[in-house]
Amino acid sequence: MAARPIWKGQLRLSLVSIPVEMYSATKTGARISFRQIHGPSGKPVRYEKTVPGVGPVDADDIMKGFEYEKDQYLLIDPDDVDDIKLETKKTLELVQFVDACEISPLYFNKPYYLVPTDDLAEDAYRVVRDALRETKMIGLGQVTMRGKEYLAAVKPSGDGLLLETLHYADEIRDADPLFSEIEDDTADEDLLDVAKSLIKRKTAAFKADAFKDNYTAALRDLIDRKTKSKSTKRVQTDDTSSDSGGGGNVIDLMAALKQSLAKAEGGKASTGSGKKSPTRSTKSTASGKKASARKKSA
């Protein structure tokens, strides 16, 4: 099945507009998910929206609540929220350029591929790609998708352009209160030399395919064995029935079986080579004067 663009529009650099399409750079299907099934009946588990002392409620009676104080909510009509949603703009204008190393990893959110829509757009597309590559710069702009405006960074990636959405400044938590209890003493020189030697010995070029998701691989093997086994119970669900509970509940396997994974692997993730997975430590460059984190609507 061919990939579908999630956004179409113009990538603009000054007076130059390039027709482009945006595709997600990640695959959600790589993770295994489960659906909750009621064992005795074989029917999918559904959830009703209920209110204590009232019972099931009509969807039309549900409003959005904003907690402005502890347990104190403003009630806002969902239609009012829909009315202020931004129309999907068709232009992503690069309004600023920064050094490729200047943006902290904290800000990067989700990657997308930007692709020229036709042959006529390729020439200008290549010019922007090569200019960013040779200057080692990242272009910044804002793009509107699904009624929301995102801060975006555009940079060369292979033969094309990669767009990464960025967190806004007030979405980044200030790290100072979390790190303030760590004593600012100099590390022991002997221990530091050993640590640097280990780092040097294990330094190599990054290859993403060198690390395997061992848990998902084991889970797929389990599913394959269960599928081939005649003793595995099977049920056929009927999704045509409706109730006030809405859609079925899909469980994120990594979260649902987190305790089992930690117990099975001793609480330590591993790479395909059996070594401990590398973790990236990033130091916050965010200002100490961050605004309060924005509340998410219910």
C-alpha positions in Angstrom: 0.0 0.0 0.0 1.5 3.3 -1.1 2.3 5.9 1.6 -0.1 8.8 1.7 1.2 12.4 2.4 -0.1 13.9 5.6 0.4 17.4 4.3 0.7 19.1 0.9 1.8 22.6 0.3 4.7 25.0 -0.5 8.1 25.1 1.0 9.1 28.8 0.6 12.5 30.4 0.7 12.1 34.1 0.1 10.4 34.4 -3.2 11.0 30.8 -4.2 8.0 28.4 -3.6 8.5 24.7 -4.0 5.5 22.3 -4.1 6.2 19.5 -1.5 4.5 16.6 0.2 5.1 15.5 3.8 5.3 11.9 4.9 5.8 10.5 8.3 9.3 9.1 8.7 8.4 6.6 11.4 6.2 3.4 11.2 3.6 2.7 13.9 3.1 -0.8 12.6 6.6 -1.9 13.8 5.2 -2.2 17.3 2.8 -4.9 18.3 -0.4 -4.0 20.0 -3.2 -6.0 21.6 -6.9 -5.6 21.9 -8.6 -6.5 25.2 -10.9 -9.5 24.7 -13.3 -10.9 27.3 -12.1 -14.5 27.6 -15.4 -16.3 28.5 -17.5 -14.6 25.8 -14.8 -13.8 23.2 -16.2 -10.3 22.8 -14.0 -7.1 22.7 -13.9 -5.1 25.9 -15.5 -1.6 25.5 -15.6 1.3 27.9 -18.6 3.5 28.7 -18.2 7.2 29.6 -19.8 7.4 33.0 -20.2 9.9 35.8 -20.3 8.8 39.4 -23.8 8.9 40.7 -25.2 9.5 37.2 -24.1 6.5 35.1 -23.5 6.5 31.3 -23.7 9.9 29.7 -24.5 11.2 26.3 -21.6 12.4 24.2 -23.4 15.7 23.5 -23.4 16.5 27.2 -19.6 16.2 27.6 -17.7 19.5 27.8 -14.0 20.3 27.9 -12.8 21.2 31.4 -9.7 23.4 32.0 -8.2 23.1 35.5 -7.3 26.6 36.5 -6.9 25.7 40.2 -6.7 22.4 42.0 -10.0 20.6 41.3 -11.5 23.8 39.9 -12.5 23.6 36.2 -13.7 26.0 33.5 -16.3 24.4 31.3 -15.7 25.1 27.6 -18.0 24.0 24.8 -16.0 21.8 22.3 -17.5 23.9 19.5 -15.8 27.0 20.8 -12.5 25.1 20.7 -13.2 24.0 17.1 -14.0 27.5 16.0 -10.4 28.8 16.9 -8.6 25.9 15.2 -6.2 27.2 12.6 -7.1 26.5 9.0 -4.5 24.3 7.3 -2.0 26.7 5.8 -0.4 25.6 2.6 2.9 27.3 3.1 5.9 26.5 5.2 8.2 29.5 5.0 11.8 29.2 6.2 12.2 32.4 8.2 15.4 31.8 10.0 18.5 29.6 9.8 20.6 28.3 12.7 23.7 26.1 13.0 22.9 22.4 12.8 24.4 21.9 16.3 22.7 24.8 17.9 19.3 23.2 18.7 19.3 21.1 21.8 18.0 17.5 21.3 15.4 18.3 23.9 13.4 20.3 21.4 13.1 17.7 18.6 9.8 15.9 18.5 8.8 13.9 15.4 10.5 13.5 12.0 8.8 13.8 8.5 10.1 13.5 5.0 9.6 16.4 2.6 9.4 15.3 -1.0 9.0 17.4 -4.2 5.6 16.9 -5.8 6.8 16.7 -9.4 9.8 16.9 -11.7 9.4 20.6 -12.1 9.9 21.1 -8.4 13.1 19.0 -8.1 15.5 21.7 -9.3 14.6 24.2 -6.7 14.3 21.4 -4.1 17.9 20.3 -4.8 19.1 23.9 -4.5 17.6 24.3 -1.0 18.9 20.8 0.0 22.4 21.5 -1.2 22.5 25.0 0.3 21.6 23.7 3.7 24.0 20.8 3.4 27.0 23.0 2.4 26.3 25.7 5.0 25.5 23.1 7.7 22.4 25.1 8.6 18.9 24.2 9.6 15.9 26.2 8.3 13.2 27.1 10.8 9.5 27.9 10.1 6.0 27.1 11.2 3.6 24.6 9.6 -0.1 24.1 10.3 -1.5 20.5 10.4 -4.8 19.2 11.8 -5.7 22.6 13.2 -2.5 23.1 15.2 0.6 25.2 14.4 4.0 23.5 14.8 7.5 24.9 15.0 9.5 23.0 12.3 13.2 22.5 11.5 14.1 21.5 7.9 17.5 19.9 7.2 19.1 17.7 4.5 18.8 14.0 4.9 20.4 11.7 2.4 19.1 12.7 -1.1 16.2 14.7 0.4 14.9 17.0 3.1 13.9 16.0 6.6 11.4 18.1 8.6 11.3 17.7 12.4 8.6 19.3 14.5 10.0 21.0 17.6 8.7 21.6 21.0 7.9 25.3 21.9 10.0 26.8 24.7 7.2 26.7 27.2 6.8 22.9 26.6 10.3 22.2 27.9 10.6 21.5 31.7 13.4 23.3 33.5 16.0 20.9 34.5 17.7 23.0 37.2 15.3 21.9 40.1 16.0 18.2 39.1 19.8 18.6 39.0 20.2 21.0 41.8 20.9 18.3 44.4 23.7 16.8 42.4 27.0 18.0 44.0 29.2 20.0 41.6 32.4 18.2 42.6 35.1 17.1 40.2 35.1 13.5 39.3 38.0 11.3 40.6 40.8 11.5 38.0 41.6 7.7 38.0 37.9 6.8 37.6 37.5 9.5 34.9 40.5 8.0 33.0 39.0 4.5 33.0 35.6 5.9 31.9 37.3 7.8 29.0 39.2 4.7 28.0 36.0 2.6 27.9 34.3 5.3 25.8 37.2 5.4 23.4 37.3 1.7 23.0 33.6 1.4 22.3 33.5 4.4 19.9 32.2 3.6 16.4 30.0 5.0 13.7 26.3 5.0 14.5 24.3 2.3 12.7 20.7 2.1 13.8 20.3 -1.5 12.4 22.9 -2.7 14.8 20.4 -2.4 17.6 17.5 -4.8 17.6 14.2 -4.7 19.6 14.7 -8.0 21.3 11.4 -7.9 23.2 9.3 -7.3 20.0 11.3 -10.1 18.2 10.5 -12.5 21.1 6.9 -11.5 21.1 6.6 -12.1 17.4 8.1 -15.5 17.9 5.6 -16.2 20.7 2.7 -15.1 18.4 4.0 -17.3 15.6 4.2 -20.4 17.9 0.7 -19.7 19.3 -0.6 -19.3 15.8 0.7 -22.7 14.8 -0.5 -24.4 17.9 -3.9 -26.0 17.7 -4.3 -25.7 21.4 -4.4 -21.9 21.3 -7.9 -20.5 21.9 -9.4 -18.5 19.1 -12.4 -16.2 19.0 -14.2 -14.2 16.3 -15.4 -10.8 17.3 -18.3 -8.9 15.9 -17.6 -5.1 15.7 -21.0 -4.3 14.1 -22.7 -3.9 17.5 -22.6 -0.5 19.0 -22.8 0.8 22.5 -22.2 4.1 24.3 -18.6 3.1 25.1 -17.1 4.1 21.8 -14.3 2.3 20.1 -12.3 -0.7 21.3 -9.4 -0.3 23.7 -6.0 -0.8 22.1 -3.2 -1.4 24.5 0.4 -0.2 23.9 2.3 -3.4 24.5 5.5 -1.8 25.7 3.5 -0.1 28.5 1.1 -2.9 29.3 3.9 -5.5 29.7 6.5 -3.2 31.2 6.7 -5.1 34.4 7.0 -8.4 32.7 9.8 -7.1 30.4 11.7 -5.7 33.4 11.4 -8.9 35.3 12.4 -11.1 32.3 15.4 -9.0 31.4 16.4 -8.0 34.8 15.1 -4.4 34.3 17.8 -3.8 31.6 17.1 -3.2 27.9 19.7 -4.9 25.6 20.9 -4.5 22.1 21.1 -7.1 19.4 24.7 -7.8 20.5 23.7 -8.5 24.1 25.3 -5.3 25.3 23.5 -2.7 27.3 21.6 -0.3 25.1 23.3 3.1 24.9 21.4 6.0 26.5 21.6 9.5 25.4 22.3 12.1 28.1 21.3 15.5 27.1 21.9 18.7 29.1 19.0 21.2 29.2 19.8 24.5 27.5 16.3 25.8 28.3 16.1 29.1 30.2 15.3 29.0 33.9 12.4 31.3 33.3 10.1 28.8 31.6 6.4 29.5 31.5 4.1 27.0 33.1 3.5 23.9 31.1 0.4 24.3 29.0 -2.6 22.3 30.2 -4.0 19.7 27.8 -7.7 19.7 27.3 -9.6 16.7 28.5 
